[in-house]
Each structure stands twice: as structure tokens, then as C-alpha cells.
């Protein structure tokens, strides 16, 4: 194994390129966008397991500098009742905690570091087709008519992955989660707040979360009911003054500062939300998908970026150690599938709790304080303490 093509220059693609480079495999990234892969979205949490995985490639310090520590989440009801609190992963042995950072900043840090390490990134190269070669490799054809050949094709091309369909035309399309995802920032802070913590509001009509960055700026997001995906025009209209006023109305009956925070925001980023409960086939011949292309989780999981990073490192280790690309890709899927499908299921359950009727809300508010304690105990080990040992032979996870 000497050469890989990576389709997609986002989080998964950039980390995969650097992991493959460490494994002794030359990787070229082909990115469809003309200037970058900065997907829509405001900010995200990068959990301690993702930061621990980045440490394998000596990337954790650069990423941590781009964000700020976020240690816990407090949950409240629309009436203002405290429902409980839980840590977001606790601390690693060196004191590392989960970070919150802007999505474009994470892309920029990873992309710039990949370029600094000599990774070639070609923009404006949209994948159209791929087929195996007689030697066991793969030839890729792009929208501009060009072709490229390698030993393996890594599809890091997101939830609407072209690669996933090339592996198996019967692989599912992403499932729309009936919630919009809106994020914004405001420096108008009349509410104080606790730096290093999220406040999550289960409102009467929608869900709202916010935290403070070290400067005191409020970073917030809202999930409102959206039975069907919104068009590009509808998403853009949410960012207008009238759209913000309509969004604030969703929280007008709730205790707390949600409505006022929204009214004091000048611009937002709005997206539809999707997940992939189960993709039957991750690999075919020398094609493989990683990250959201294989197992997109609801943003409620807080693990999308971390899962993509883990995928990239495990895949590189398998390609380093297994005698053929097919055996390596099978080992990667065998290693990763149980974990990521558990994370997707966790995110789906979390999303389902955000849009309940009156009876559902009453039951949730009774059960959630107990459930949070249980989840905090359980998740610390299987979710946040997951560690990938680069120097051990692959695969070691089952």
C-alpha cells in the first residue's frame, strides 16, 4: 500500500491524510469546493476522546488553542426548573477537557497543518465515478473530466456522500431529523452565565442551548420543529431580521434568556439536520467511507467530529498493518461499526427528546434527572475514555 485518494477536505479528510502519511502512505485530498471545505455550521464541541485521538498525530495542541474548555451541561425546563447536570467527558490524565470551537476554525487548523506537512489538496475536483483496476487499486473520475489512480479511495465526503453510493447504490440516503439547527453569536450579554458550561433549555416549543466564550460572548444554538428539510432560500431567510424575530417567538413563553439572546443577535447560520442510522456497506473493493459519509450522528450526540477523527486514525493503522487493502478495510469496519452505531443511536434519542408534546415533556422532566446520572456514569468509560493506541497492531478494538 503506497498511495491513497481522499475525497473531501473537511475534518475527516484532513485528519485521514495526516494519519495515512504517518503510516507511510502518500495521500492526496480531492475537494469539490473551489476554495475550501468549510461546511455550513456555527460551532461544535470536540470531546476529550476526539482530542485524545488527535494527540496520536500531534494535532491536539493546535486544535485546543482554537477553542475554549467546556466541562459540563446544565439542563432546565421551559418553566425554569433545573433538571440536572452532567460532565462532558471529564478530564484526561493530563487535564485535557472538551473544547468548544467554531467549525470553520477547526477546518482551518486541520487543513493548514495538512498543507504544512506536505499533503497535496486539489480544489474544484468533484468525484463522479470510481472503478477497480486489474491490479486491485481504483481509478477515480472527476466532474472536470480528469482521472486519478491509487491503491485505495477514502470517501470523507460527508453526509451526502457520493462515495457511499458508489460502494453500493442501495446504501441509504441520510435521514432528515425533523429539527432545524440554527446557531449564532452575540456580545450583548445581560445574563451573566457560567464560562465553561452549557445551559440547555427544553422549551415549550423548541430547544435552546448557549455557553460563554472567554471574552463573554454568548455562543448559542436553537433547534426548532422542521418536518421537512428547508430549502436554501428558507434557510437564508432565517438569518434576516424578520427571521430572527420569528425564531425568538418560539421561546417567548419560556423562562430564561433565550428569546432575548436571539433578538440581540445580528446574524446566524442555519442548517438542516440529518443522521444515518445504519449504512449496510462501508467498503467495496478498494473503496471505503469514513466520518459522516459512513455514520452521521445527530448534532445532539456532540460526537460527530470526534468519531470522524477516530475513524481516520483507525483506518490508517489498518492500512499500515494488514497485508492487503481489502483486509485492511474489512478490519477497519469490523473495528469501528459497533462503536459508531451506538453513538448514532445516542444522538437519535437525544434529538427525540427535543420536540415532545405536553405529556411527553412531563414524563421527560420527571425521568431526566435520574437518566442524566446514569448516562454520566455509563458514558465516561465507553464514550469518552476510548483510546486508540497507534503503536499496537491493528485491529485491537472489537
C-alpha positions as CSV (number, residue, x, y, z in Angstrom):
1,X,0.0,0.0,0.0
2,X,1.6,3.2,-1.1
3,X,-1.0,5.7,-2.4
4,X,-4.4,6.9,-1.4
5,X,-7.0,9.2,-2.8
6,X,-9.2,11.1,-0.2
7,X,-12.4,12.6,-1.4
8,X,-13.4,15.5,0.9
9,X,-11.2,18.1,2.6
10,X,-13.1,18.5,5.8
11,X,-12.3,17.2,9.3
12,X,-12.3,13.5,8.3
13,X,-10.3,14.1,5.1
14,X,-7.6,16.3,6.6
15,X,-7.0,14.0,9.6
16,X,-7.1,10.9,7.3
17,X,-4.4,12.4,5.1
18,X,-2.1,13.1,8.0
19,X,-2.8,9.7,9.6
20,X,-2.0,7.9,6.3
21,X,1.1,10.0,5.9
22,X,2.3,8.8,9.4
23,X,1.5,5.2,8.3
24,X,3.8,5.7,5.3
25,X,1.1,6.1,2.7
26,X,1.0,9.0,0.3
27,X,-2.4,10.7,0.3
28,X,-3.9,13.3,-2.0
29,X,-7.0,15.2,-1.0
30,X,-9.6,16.0,-3.7
31,X,-12.0,18.7,-2.5
32,X,-15.1,19.6,-4.6
33,X,-15.3,23.2,-3.4
34,X,-13.1,25.6,-5.3
35,X,-11.5,27.2,-2.2
36,X,-12.2,25.0,0.8
37,X,-14.5,22.6,2.6
38,X,-15.8,25.0,5.3
39,X,-19.3,23.4,5.6
40,X,-22.2,25.4,6.9
41,X,-22.4,25.4,10.7
42,X,-21.6,27.7,13.5
43,X,-19.7,25.8,16.3
44,X,-19.2,22.4,17.8
45,X,-17.9,20.6,20.8
46,X,-14.8,18.4,20.3
47,X,-14.9,15.8,23.1
48,X,-12.0,14.5,25.1
49,X,-11.9,11.2,23.1
50,X,-11.5,13.2,19.9
51,X,-8.7,15.3,21.4
52,X,-7.1,12.2,22.7
53,X,-7.2,10.7,19.1
54,X,-5.6,13.9,17.7
55,X,-2.8,13.5,20.2
56,X,-1.7,10.5,18.1
57,X,-0.8,12.8,15.3
58,X,0.4,15.7,17.5
59,X,-2.6,17.8,16.5
60,X,-4.3,18.3,19.8
61,X,-2.5,21.4,20.9
62,X,-3.2,23.4,17.7
63,X,-6.9,22.5,17.9
64,X,-7.2,23.2,21.6
65,X,-5.8,26.7,21.0
66,X,-8.6,27.4,18.6
67,X,-11.3,26.9,21.2
68,X,-12.1,27.1,24.9
69,X,-12.8,24.5,27.6
70,X,-16.3,23.3,28.2
71,X,-16.7,21.0,31.1
72,X,-20.4,20.4,31.8
73,X,-24.0,20.8,30.7
74,X,-26.9,22.1,32.8
75,X,-30.4,21.2,31.7
76,X,-33.5,23.3,32.5
77,X,-37.2,23.1,31.6
78,X,-39.3,25.8,29.9
79,X,-40.6,26.7,33.3
80,X,-37.1,27.3,34.6
81,X,-36.9,24.2,36.7
82,X,-33.4,22.7,37.0
83,X,-33.4,19.1,35.5
84,X,-29.9,18.1,36.2
85,X,-26.3,18.4,35.2
86,X,-23.6,16.2,33.7
87,X,-20.0,16.5,32.7
88,X,-18.9,16.4,29.0
89,X,-16.3,13.8,29.3
90,X,-14.5,14.8,32.5
91,X,-10.7,15.2,32.2
92,X,-8.0,13.1,30.6
93,X,-4.9,12.2,32.6
94,X,-3.1,15.4,31.5
95,X,-6.1,17.7,32.4
96,X,-7.5,18.0,28.9
97,X,-11.2,18.7,28.8
98,X,-13.7,19.0,26.0
99,X,-13.4,22.1,23.8
100,X,-15.9,24.3,22.1
101,X,-14.7,25.9,18.8
102,X,-16.1,27.4,15.6
103,X,-16.5,24.8,12.9
104,X,-14.6,26.9,10.3
105,X,-11.7,27.4,12.7
106,X,-11.4,23.6,13.2
107,X,-11.3,23.1,9.4
108,X,-8.7,25.8,9.0
109,X,-6.4,24.5,11.7
110,X,-6.5,20.9,10.3
111,X,-6.3,22.0,6.6
112,X,-3.4,24.3,7.3
113,X,-1.5,21.7,9.2
114,X,-2.0,19.1,6.5
115,X,-0.6,21.5,3.9
116,X,2.3,22.4,6.2
117,X,3.1,18.6,6.4
118,X,3.2,18.4,2.7
119,X,-0.2,17.0,2.0
120,X,-1.5,17.9,-1.5
121,X,-5.0,19.3,-1.6
122,X,-6.6,19.8,-5.0
123,X,-9.7,22.0,-5.1
124,X,-12.6,22.0,-7.5
125,X,-12.3,18.2,-8.0
126,X,-15.8,16.7,-7.6
127,X,-15.9,12.9,-7.7
128,X,-18.3,11.4,-10.3
129,X,-17.3,7.7,-10.6
130,X,-14.7,5.1,-9.4
131,X,-13.9,1.6,-10.6
132,X,-11.4,-1.0,-9.6
133,X,-8.2,-1.7,-11.6
134,X,-6.9,-5.1,-12.6
135,X,-4.1,-4.6,-10.0
136,X,-6.5,-4.2,-7.1
137,X,-6.4,-0.4,-7.0
138,X,-9.0,2.2,-8.0
139,X,-9.4,4.8,-10.7
140,X,-11.4,7.9,-9.9
141,X,-13.1,10.1,-12.4
142,X,-14.0,13.8,-11.6
143,X,-16.5,16.2,-12.9
144,X,-13.9,18.2,-14.8
145,X,-13.1,15.1,-16.9
146,X,-9.8,14.3,-15.1
147,X,-8.9,10.9,-13.6
148,X,-6.6,9.8,-10.7
149,X,-5.4,6.3,-9.7
150,X,-4.4,5.0,-6.3
151,X,-4.4,1.8,-4.2
152,X,-7.5,3.0,-2.1
153,X,-10.2,5.6,-2.3
154,X,-11.3,7.1,1.1
155,X,-14.7,8.7,1.0
156,X,-14.6,11.5,3.5
157,X,-17.3,13.4,1.6
158,X,-19.9,14.0,4.3
159,X,-23.5,13.0,4.9
160,X,-24.5,13.4,1.3
161,X,-21.5,11.3,0.2
162,X,-21.1,10.3,-3.5
163,X,-18.6,7.6,-2.4
164,X,-21.3,5.9,-0.3
165,X,-23.5,5.4,-3.3
166,X,-20.6,4.2,-5.5
167,X,-19.9,1.5,-2.9
168,X,-23.5,0.3,-3.0
169,X,-26.3,2.0,-4.9
170,X,-28.7,0.6,-2.2
171,X,-26.9,2.3,0.6
172,X,-29.3,4.7,2.3
173,X,-29.6,8.4,1.8
174,X,-29.3,10.5,5.0
175,X,-32.4,10.6,7.2
176,X,-33.8,14.1,7.8
177,X,-34.1,14.8,11.5
178,X,-37.3,17.0,11.9
179,X,-35.4,19.8,13.6
180,X,-33.7,22.8,12.1
181,X,-30.3,23.7,13.6
182,X,-29.6,27.5,14.0
183,X,-26.5,28.9,15.6
184,X,-25.3,32.4,16.3
185,X,-23.2,34.7,18.5
186,X,-23.9,37.9,20.4
187,X,-21.8,40.2,22.6
188,X,-24.9,41.7,24.2
189,X,-24.8,39.8,27.4
190,X,-27.3,40.9,30.1
191,X,-27.5,37.5,31.7
192,X,-24.1,36.7,33.1
193,X,-23.6,32.9,32.7
194,X,-21.0,30.3,33.6
195,X,-17.9,30.1,31.5
196,X,-17.1,26.5,30.7
197,X,-20.7,25.3,30.9
198,X,-23.6,24.9,28.5
199,X,-27.1,25.7,29.6
200,X,-29.6,23.5,27.7
201,X,-33.3,24.6,27.7
202,X,-36.1,22.1,26.9
203,X,-38.5,24.9,25.9
204,X,-42.2,24.5,25.4
205,X,-41.9,24.8,21.6
206,X,-38.2,24.4,20.8
207,X,-34.8,23.6,22.2
208,X,-32.1,26.2,23.0
209,X,-28.5,25.9,24.2
210,X,-25.8,28.5,25.0
211,X,-22.4,29.0,26.5
212,X,-19.9,31.8,27.1
213,X,-16.5,32.1,25.4
214,X,-13.7,33.6,27.5
215,X,-14.4,37.1,26.2
216,X,-18.0,36.9,27.5
217,X,-19.6,36.5,24.0
218,X,-22.6,34.2,24.0
219,X,-22.5,31.3,21.6
220,X,-25.9,29.8,21.1
221,X,-27.9,27.4,19.1
222,X,-31.6,26.5,18.7
223,X,-33.5,23.5,17.3
224,X,-37.0,24.3,16.1
225,X,-39.5,21.8,14.5
226,X,-38.9,21.2,10.8
227,X,-41.0,18.3,9.4
228,X,-39.3,18.7,6.0
229,X,-35.9,19.9,5.0
230,X,-35.8,23.6,4.5
231,X,-34.7,25.0,1.1
232,X,-31.7,27.1,0.7
233,X,-33.9,30.2,0.4
234,X,-35.8,29.3,3.6
235,X,-32.6,28.7,5.5
236,X,-31.3,32.1,4.3
237,X,-34.5,33.8,5.4
238,X,-33.9,32.6,9.0
239,X,-30.9,34.9,9.1
240,X,-32.9,38.0,8.3
241,X,-34.2,40.4,11.0
242,X,-37.7,39.1,10.5
243,X,-36.4,35.5,10.7
244,X,-34.7,36.2,14.0
245,X,-37.9,37.7,15.3
246,X,-39.8,34.6,14.3
247,X,-37.2,32.4,15.9
248,X,-37.3,34.4,19.2
249,X,-41.1,33.8,19.3
250,X,-40.5,30.1,19.8
251,X,-39.1,30.9,23.2
252,X,-41.4,33.7,24.2
253,X,-43.2,31.5,26.8
254,X,-40.0,30.1,28.3
255,X,-38.2,31.2,31.4
256,X,-34.7,32.3,30.9
257,X,-32.8,34.5,28.3
258,X,-33.3,32.5,25.1
259,X,-35.7,34.9,23.3
260,X,-33.6,38.0,24.3
261,X,-30.3,36.4,23.2
262,X,-31.8,35.7,19.8
263,X,-33.2,39.2,19.5
264,X,-29.7,40.6,20.3
265,X,-28.0,38.6,17.5
266,X,-27.4,40.2,14.2
267,X,-26.6,37.1,12.0
268,X,-26.9,33.4,12.3
269,X,-26.1,30.2,10.5
270,X,-28.9,27.8,9.7
271,X,-28.8,24.2,8.5
272,X,-31.0,21.1,8.2
273,X,-30.0,18.2,10.3
274,X,-29.5,14.6,9.2
275,X,-28.3,11.3,10.5
276,X,-27.5,7.8,9.1
277,X,-28.8,5.1,11.5
278,X,-27.1,2.3,9.7
279,X,-25.2,2.0,6.4
280,X,-25.1,-1.7,5.4
281,X,-21.9,-1.4,3.3
282,X,-18.9,0.8,4.2
283,X,-16.5,-0.9,1.7
284,X,-16.3,-2.4,-1.8
285,X,-13.1,-3.4,-3.5
286,X,-10.7,-0.6,-2.6
287,X,-13.4,2.0,-1.7
288,X,-14.3,2.9,1.9
289,X,-16.2,5.7,3.7
290,X,-15.4,7.4,7.0
291,X,-16.9,10.0,9.2
292,X,-20.4,11.3,8.3
293,X,-20.2,9.5,5.0
294,X,-20.5,6.2,6.9
295,X,-22.4,7.1,10.1
296,X,-23.6,10.6,10.5
297,X,-24.9,11.2,14.0
298,X,-27.3,13.9,15.1
299,X,-25.5,17.1,16.4
300,X,-27.1,16.2,19.7
301,X,-24.5,13.5,20.2
302,X,-21.7,16.0,20.4
303,X,-19.5,13.4,18.8
304,X,-19.6,13.9,15.0
305,X,-16.1,15.5,14.8
306,X,-14.6,13.1,17.3
307,X,-16.0,10.0,15.5
308,X,-14.5,11.2,12.2
309,X,-11.1,11.7,13.8
310,X,-11.2,8.3,15.4
311,X,-12.2,6.7,12.0
312,X,-9.3,8.4,10.2
313,X,-6.7,7.1,12.6
314,X,-8.1,3.5,12.9
315,X,-8.3,3.3,9.1
316,X,-4.7,4.5,8.7
317,X,-3.5,1.9,11.2
318,X,-5.4,-0.9,9.5
319,X,-3.9,0.1,6.1
320,X,-0.5,0.1,7.7
321,X,-0.7,-3.3,9.2
322,X,-2.9,-5.5,7.1
323,X,-1.4,-7.3,4.1
324,X,-4.0,-6.1,1.5
325,X,-6.3,-3.1,1.1
326,X,-9.4,-5.3,1.3
327,X,-8.3,-7.0,4.5
328,X,-7.5,-3.5,5.9
329,X,-10.9,-2.1,5.0
330,X,-12.7,-5.1,6.5
331,X,-10.7,-4.7,9.7
332,X,-11.5,-1.0,9.9
333,X,-15.2,-1.6,9.5
334,X,-15.2,-4.5,12.0
335,X,-13.4,-2.3,14.5
336,X,-15.4,0.8,14.1
337,X,-19.0,-0.2,13.3
338,X,-20.3,-1.2,16.8
339,X,-19.0,2.0,18.5
340,X,-20.2,4.5,15.9
341,X,-23.6,2.9,15.6
342,X,-24.0,3.2,19.4
343,X,-23.1,6.9,19.1
344,X,-25.7,7.4,16.3
345,X,-28.4,5.8,18.4
346,X,-27.4,8.0,21.4
347,X,-27.8,11.1,19.2
348,X,-31.1,10.0,17.9
349,X,-32.5,9.5,21.4
350,X,-31.3,12.9,22.4
351,X,-32.9,14.6,19.4
352,X,-36.2,12.8,20.0
353,X,-36.4,14.5,23.5
354,X,-36.3,18.0,22.0
355,X,-39.7,18.0,20.3
356,X,-42.2,16.5,22.7
357,X,-45.9,17.2,23.4
358,X,-47.2,18.2,26.9
359,X,-47.4,14.6,28.2
360,X,-44.0,13.7,26.8
361,X,-42.5,16.8,28.4
362,X,-43.9,16.0,31.8
363,X,-42.6,12.5,31.6
364,X,-39.2,13.7,30.4
365,X,-38.9,16.2,33.2
366,X,-39.6,13.5,35.8
367,X,-37.2,10.9,34.3
368,X,-34.4,13.1,33.0
369,X,-32.7,13.9,36.4
370,X,-32.3,10.1,37.1
371,X,-31.3,9.4,33.5
372,X,-28.6,12.0,33.4
373,X,-26.9,10.5,36.5
374,X,-27.0,7.1,34.8
375,X,-25.8,8.4,31.5
376,X,-22.9,10.4,33.1
377,X,-21.7,7.2,34.8
378,X,-22.0,5.0,31.7
379,X,-20.7,7.3,29.1
380,X,-17.5,8.3,30.9
381,X,-16.0,4.9,30.1
382,X,-17.4,3.7,26.8
383,X,-17.7,7.0,25.1
384,X,-15.2,9.5,26.5
385,X,-12.4,7.1,27.7
386,X,-12.0,5.4,24.3
387,X,-8.3,5.4,23.4
388,X,-6.6,4.4,20.2
389,X,-3.0,3.1,20.6
390,X,-1.2,3.8,17.4
391,X,1.8,1.6,18.1
392,X,-0.3,-1.5,18.7
393,X,-1.1,-3.8,15.8
394,X,-4.5,-3.2,14.1
395,X,-7.2,-4.0,14.9
396,X,-7.4,-4.0,18.6
397,X,-10.9,-2.6,19.2
398,X,-13.9,-5.0,18.8
